[in-house]
Amino acid sequence: MTQTIQTSAPPPGNDQAPVADRGTLRRVCSAVLLGSALEWYDYFLYGAAAALVFGQVFFPHASESTSLLLSLATFGVGFVARPIGAMVFGHIGDKHGRRPALIATLMLMGLSTTAMALIPSYATIGIAAPILLVVLRLLQGMGSGAEYSGASVYAVEYAPPGRRGLFGSFSAAGVYLGLVLSSGALLLTTSVTTDAQFASWGWRLPFLASMLLIFLGLWIRLRLEETPAFEQVTEEAAPAKAPLLTLVRTQWRSMLLVMGLVAAPLSFSHLYQVFALSYMADAGYDRVTGTTGLLIAGVVVMITAPLAGIASDRFGRRPVLLVGAVYAAAFAFPFFWLVDSGQPLLAMLALALAQGGSVGIMFGVQGVVLSELFSTASRYSGAAVSREFAAILFGGFAPLIAVSLAAASGGASWPVGIYVVVLASITFVSAFFAPETYRTGLTDSHRE
């Protein structure tokens, strides 16, 4: 494939790499959007299955509450592997290019997810069943550990001047397109099977469908070219032998800052997608209500994330992040009031407002912020490693922490509401002290 590049230089103060033509930009946007959607279909599918069915399939001899906790713990285990994936694929992305790293993460996640559909139940092979589940979850976590950050970096490095926020939001929109696809697959499956059929074999069907989606995603990403920013920096100097070591030595402040900036959106993304399903089930809602609510919420984020990216191109990254954090804290308790109403429509509205408002706004700006805070030579590693270490602290175990808080208070929701406010405050403070980067160039030397 031939990549056409404009020869005119961008305006001063913006990116110094040449700007791709419109045809290339369209391919980049579609590849980031659809590639992220297909890959994160796998990840969200696991989270929903962990909340709905994995407890009875892989931990049937525990009590109902313990079974759920063990199932959610396997969801959290994947986050332990995410920093490892971030370091491995971040190294590949900074040393050998963004494109090969993105193709590798897609293959790893897709194959591990498909294999999950083939694991026999605990009743068939005993303790080997949950062990196999955890191993595949770890592999899935490694793939996801560099997917979102890598897709964001790829899009931002291709973005025309003044549109990096919009381009960076496509990976976030793609993530939630994956949520829509996985929720739709679960909704269809739960609608056509009984509870017993779903627990026995129905849950496996959406996991098997991952194989078909992976071929489509692979075809999309094999058509990509390397980013102009990466090609420019490698022409000027050979890639560092150890980009991660260079990153830690020269940009550790940015790494710590990123961990605070992503605390709320990472936690809420999984809190509202995993814990909310189990909480709604305990409140008496059927599975169709929860999965439909997630589907609607995903559609809302697909709208609010690009709008947040556009707003950040006009007003700056910090104001948008601050608004998102304030919204998240303000909606912490109303979310549970709506769910506790017992009305399915209000419960679905709660999911849509929680995801679309707090997560959509902050997540929509996250991709571009991750890219702008690091230099080109170590950007992939910086974005991925910083985000995924934060994922361990704030993301993966958020559903487990929320379940534990609710259980310790006799099923009350107020401790979880306080937990949400604390997480939103961490991101608010981090954004308040963060440098504004929307008028700087991606190759600015101040990051070193």
Beta strands, then each sheet from edge to edge (+ up, - down):
end
